Each structure stands twice: as structure tokens, then as C-alpha cells.
Amino acid sequence: MQDDAPEAITSTVDAPWLPPGGVADVVLGGPVLRPTGLVRLLLTDGDRVFCTPRDGSGKVDLPTMRVGAEDHDGAVAIAGLARHVVGGPVPLRYVGAVRNTVTVPTPEYEWPTPVAVFAVWTTDAVPVVPGEWLAGGADSVLAERHWYPLFRRLMASAH
């Protein structure tokens, strides 16, 4: 998907998880967006998604890593995350991202402004770390995750 033209598949104006007026767009494909704040690794088995506990809250989510200040597109972070989760370097495919646009930041908003990107990558490799496989259907607990529309689109294109 990395070579495809980017497509905004959902947009949430005044997203409740962002400062007032913030917009969250889910962007499928295209070049890797910048600046990347987080990278996530989407591993699937049919309609199931591999998840690990989030740092802090313990909620299940895709394996995730923060991106360093000098790693603008998250290439170093996603390579490190993949090595950790699947046990070595593997071919990765960029799926898309959640792009937050915040024009008036608040003190508690920790991401770059006006744009912060949370990139999702995938591979066919299998995890070697503890986690759980969760159903990814419409009634899944994962349906509330911001990256979920990328997963559904990826599953639709696989069929």
C-alpha cells in the first residue's frame, strides 16, 4: 500500500480525545506521513488481531512504540518494534496512519502540533512475544481503536 495514493477513509472533527477543534483523519496508503509520533504493528490471522497490553492503562492494543525526535517517519522505531515482536528483521508494509491535526494545543496534549501521525505497519510474520489474538469483527473491543478502520479496509481488500 505504500505506493498507493493516500486516501482519507474517516475523519473525526472535534475528536473527543484531542484538544478542542482537533481533527483525526484515518489515512490509508500513500507515503509514510510525518512527523510520526507512534508506530503500531498490525499482525493478523484471518479476522483476528494480535494485541498486547498498553503501557499505563493495560488496555489491549496493537504492539506500539514511541518514535524518537530524529526518526521523523518512524523507520527506526518500526524496525525495532518488529524485531522485538516477531524476533528479527522482516519485510514490513505501511498500511496507513491516524493523523491528528491540532491547531490550538493544550498543556496535556503531548504530541507535535499542528500535525502528529500514528503509523500502522503490517507483516506476515508471527509474534514471539506474549499477547493475545482478538476477534476483529464489528462487535470487537478493538472497534473503538483509532486505527480500526485501517484494519477493516485491509481485511476487505484481502477478500
C-alpha positions as CSV (number, residue, x, y, z in Angstrom):
1,M,0.0,0.0,0.0
2,Q,3.0,2.3,0.4
3,D,3.0,3.2,-3.3
4,D,-0.8,3.8,-3.5
5,A,-2.2,7.3,-3.3
6,P,-3.2,8.2,0.3
7,E,-7.0,8.1,0.9
8,A,-8.6,9.6,4.0
9,I,-11.2,6.9,4.9
10,T,-12.6,8.5,8.0
11,S,-12.4,12.0,9.6
12,T,-13.5,12.9,13.1
13,V,-13.9,16.7,13.6
14,D,-13.7,17.8,17.2
15,A,-12.3,14.4,18.1
16,P,-13.0,14.0,21.9
17,W,-9.5,12.6,22.5
18,L,-7.9,15.8,21.1
19,P,-7.8,19.4,22.2
20,P,-10.9,21.4,21.2
21,G,-11.1,21.8,17.4
22,G,-8.8,18.8,16.8
23,V,-9.4,16.6,13.8
24,A,-8.4,13.0,13.5
25,D,-8.1,11.5,10.0
26,V,-7.5,7.9,9.2
27,V,-5.4,7.8,6.1
28,L,-5.0,4.6,4.1
29,G,-1.9,4.0,2.0
30,G,0.3,6.6,0.3
31,P,3.8,7.6,1.5
32,V,4.6,7.4,5.2
33,L,3.2,10.5,6.8
34,R,5.4,12.8,9.0
35,P,6.0,13.6,11.8
36,T,5.4,10.2,13.2
37,G,4.9,10.0,17.0
38,L,4.0,6.3,17.4
39,V,4.3,3.2,15.3
40,R,2.0,0.3,15.6
41,L,2.4,-3.3,14.3
42,L,-0.7,-4.9,12.9
43,L,-0.4,-8.7,12.9
44,T,-3.4,-10.6,11.7
45,D,-4.6,-14.2,11.4
46,G,-7.7,-14.2,9.3
47,D,-10.0,-11.8,11.1
48,R,-8.0,-11.9,14.3
49,V,-5.6,-9.3,15.5
50,F,-2.6,-9.8,17.8
51,C,-2.6,-7.4,20.8
52,T,-0.5,-6.7,23.8
53,P,-1.3,-4.6,26.9
54,R,-0.8,-0.8,26.5
55,D,1.8,0.8,28.8
56,G,0.0,2.6,31.6
57,S,-3.7,1.6,31.1
58,G,-3.2,-2.1,30.3
59,K,-5.9,-2.0,27.6
60,V,-5.2,-4.3,24.7
61,D,-3.9,-2.7,21.6
62,L,-1.5,-3.3,18.7
63,P,2.1,-3.6,19.7
64,T,3.3,0.0,19.8
65,M,6.5,2.0,20.1
66,R,7.1,5.8,20.6
67,V,9.2,7.4,17.8
68,G,12.4,9.3,18.7
69,A,12.7,13.0,17.8
70,E,15.2,12.4,15.0
71,D,13.1,9.5,13.5
72,H,10.7,11.6,11.5
73,D,8.9,8.8,9.6
74,G,9.3,6.2,12.3
75,A,11.5,3.9,10.2
76,V,13.9,3.2,13.1
77,A,11.1,2.7,15.6
78,I,9.1,0.3,13.4
79,A,12.2,-1.8,12.6
80,G,12.9,-2.1,16.4
81,L,9.3,-2.9,17.2
82,A,9.2,-5.6,14.6
83,R,12.5,-7.1,15.8
84,H,11.0,-7.2,19.3
85,V,7.6,-8.6,18.5
86,V,8.4,-11.1,15.7
87,G,12.0,-11.9,16.7
88,G,14.0,-10.4,13.8
89,P,14.1,-8.2,10.8
90,V,11.1,-8.9,8.5
91,P,9.6,-7.2,5.4
92,L,7.1,-4.6,6.6
93,R,4.3,-2.9,4.7
94,Y,2.9,0.5,5.5
95,V,-0.9,0.3,5.9
96,G,-1.6,3.9,6.8
97,A,-2.0,6.2,9.8
98,V,-4.1,8.2,12.1
99,R,-3.3,11.8,11.5
100,N,-4.2,14.3,14.3
101,T,-4.4,17.9,13.4
102,V,-4.4,20.2,16.5
103,T,-4.1,24.0,15.8
104,V,-4.5,25.1,19.4
105,P,-2.7,22.7,21.7
106,T,-3.4,22.3,25.4
107,P,-0.7,21.6,28.1
108,E,-1.9,18.0,28.4
109,Y,-1.6,17.3,24.7
110,E,1.9,15.7,24.3
111,W,2.2,15.3,20.6
112,P,3.6,17.6,17.9
113,T,1.3,20.3,16.5
114,P,-0.2,21.1,14.3
115,V,0.1,17.5,12.9
116,A,1.0,14.3,14.7
117,V,1.0,10.9,13.0
118,F,0.4,7.4,14.4
119,A,1.6,5.0,11.7
120,V,0.4,1.4,11.3
121,W,2.6,-1.2,9.6
122,T,2.0,-4.9,8.9
123,T,3.9,-8.1,8.1
124,D,3.1,-11.7,7.6
125,A,5.5,-12.8,10.4
126,V,4.2,-14.3,13.6
127,P,4.7,-12.9,17.1
128,V,7.2,-14.3,19.5
129,V,6.2,-12.2,22.5
130,P,3.3,-12.8,24.9
131,G,0.0,-11.4,23.8
132,E,-3.5,-12.4,22.7
133,W,-5.4,-12.8,19.5
134,L,-8.6,-10.9,19.5
135,A,-11.6,-11.2,17.1
136,G,-11.6,-8.2,14.8
137,G,-15.2,-8.1,13.7
138,A,-17.5,-5.1,14.0
139,D,-18.5,-6.1,17.6
140,S,-14.9,-6.4,18.7
141,V,-13.5,-4.4,21.6
142,L,-10.9,-3.2,19.1
143,A,-13.6,-1.4,17.1
144,E,-13.1,1.7,19.3
145,R,-9.4,2.0,18.5
146,H,-8.5,4.8,16.2
147,W,-6.6,2.5,13.8
148,Y,-9.5,0.1,13.4
149,P,-10.8,1.5,10.1
150,L,-7.3,0.6,8.6
151,F,-7.7,-3.0,9.8
152,R,-11.2,-3.3,8.3
153,R,-10.1,-1.9,5.0
154,L,-7.1,-4.2,4.9
155,M,-9.3,-7.2,5.6
156,A,-11.8,-6.1,2.9
157,S,-9.0,-5.9,0.3
158,A,-7.7,-9.3,1.3
159,H,-11.0,-10.9,0.2
